[in-house]
Amino acid sequence: MKGHDELVLAIRRSELFSDDAFQGVKCDGLELLHERVRRHGFWIKRAEAERDESVKQLIPYCVIRRAASVFLTKRLNAQTEARLHNLFSVGIGGHMNESGATTLEDLIADNLRRELAEELVLDEPEAVELIGAINDDSTSVSRCHFGLLYEVWTRGDVRVRETDKMIGGFVPLNDIGPGSDIYREMEDWSRHAVSVLWRRDGRRAD
């Protein structure tokens, strides 16, 4: 059962960053960050990690893509995490738990599949690609987390499982870029993710 007693994968800030700490999204040097997680990641009780800003909990954060569109969700008041109520999001993600995997790659893949299956109904993705890392120390909550930003591509339909907690559907990337009303009402990590997608291909999207 998930909760504050669950073991989550984390890494000490001092071992994640050397002289290359950043704010926002980093899209290069991901192999080095991955290697640091592989070498220095450890299991810790979630409640303990939430109180220790020297520790970063690792969160795979998936953006679902279909052609030029992005799957956009809105968190409803029935969702457990009150800090996200009524905010838009393009990310599906959660803490990483033990799965029996023997490599970091398999551990991430297991947790990605679990999170997607818990939140959404979708066909097997056509492609899953790591496109960035998210670090945002602007709030006490975000200072304790580090995001691995993935693009998950599909051609099929996608729908939310628990519609009492969240609603969602595909929208054109061009409609939710910086400056849009939806962008201003997004959770922080989603704004970071959309900014990256917008810079890369938003202005070319149909």
C-alpha positions, -999 to 999 in steps of 0.1 A, spaced: 0 0 0 14 34 -9 19 61 17 45 79 36 59 45 48 66 34 13 102 31 1 111 54 -28 142 58 -49 162 89 -41 196 104 -44 215 130 -23 216 164 -39 254 165 -34 257 133 -55 232 143 -82 249 176 -88 285 186 -90 291 221 -104 262 215 -129 231 222 -108 203 238 -129 168 251 -126 140 242 -150 146 215 -177 180 202 -188 180 183 -222 217 175 -225 241 156 -204 213 132 -194 237 102 -196 258 117 -168 228 123 -146 215 88 -153 249 74 -143 249 93 -110 215 79 -102 226 44 -110 257 47 -88 243 67 -59 205 61 -58 192 45 -26 159 35 -10 144 57 17 111 60 34 90 86 17 81 104 49 118 108 58 127 121 23 99 146 24 115 163 54 151 163 41 159 188 13 194 173 9 176 143 -7 159 143 -41 132 118 -47 132 106 -83 100 110 -104 95 96 -139 72 123 -155 55 112 -188 40 135 -215 17 115 -237 20 126 -274 -2 118 -304 9 135 -336 9 173 -329 -12 169 -297 -5 164 -260 -27 146 -235 -39 173 -210 -54 166 -177 -71 187 -149 -69 176 -113 -102 177 -95 -110 183 -58 -115 146 -51 -78 139 -58 -57 131 -27 -30 157 -34 -47 190 -24 -18 211 -38 -27 200 -73 -65 206 -72 -79 224 -103 -45 226 -120 -38 215 -155 -11 190 -162 6 173 -192 25 149 -169 17 115 -155 42 104 -129 49 92 -94 76 80 -70 97 50 -79 91 19 -58 110 -14 -58 98 -38 -85 124 -66 -85 142 -51 -114 180 -56 -114 190 -25 -135 180 11 -133 166 10 -168 143 -19 -160 133 -2 -127 123 30 -145 104 10 -172 85 -9 -145 75 22 -127 65 40 -159 42 12 -169 27 10 -134 20 48 -132 5 49 -167 -17 19 -160 -29 33 -127 -38 67 -142 -48 60 -178 -63 35 -202 -40 34 -233 -26 9 -258 10 -2 -256 31 30 -264 48 30 -298 79 48 -283 91 60 -250 120 85 -249 138 104 -222 140 140 -233 150 159 -202 154 162 -165 134 186 -143 148 204 -113 128 232 -96 139 245 -62 113 273 -60 90 256 -35 96 233 -5 78 205 -22 97 207 -55 130 210 -37 126 174 -26 120 159 -61 138 155 -93 120 147 -126 129 124 -154 110 138 -184 97 112 -209 78 115 -241 54 86 -246 40 83 -282 8 66 -292 -16 65 -321 -46 52 -301 -71 66 -278 -62 75 -242 -86 81 -214 -85 87 -176 -94 58 -153 -107 77 -123 -128 104 -138 -139 116 -103 -103 127 -96 -91 138 -130 -104 146 -165 -83 146 -197 -81 146 -234 -58 155 -263 -52 191 -272 -30 207 -299 4 217 -284 0 251 -301 -30 258 -279 -13 253 -245 21 271 -251 36 299 -230 12 328 -228 -20 307 -231 -46 307 -203 -41 269 -198 -3 273 -195 -8 299 -167 -30 274 -148 -6 245 -151 14 229 -123 50 240 -123 66 208 -138 40 209 -166 50 244 -175 86 233 -177 77 204 -199 55 224 -223 82 251 -226 106 224 -238 81 209 -263 72 244 -275 107 254 -281 115 222 -299 84 217 -321 55 238 -309 56 264 -336 58 237 -363 29 217 -349 -4 215 -369 
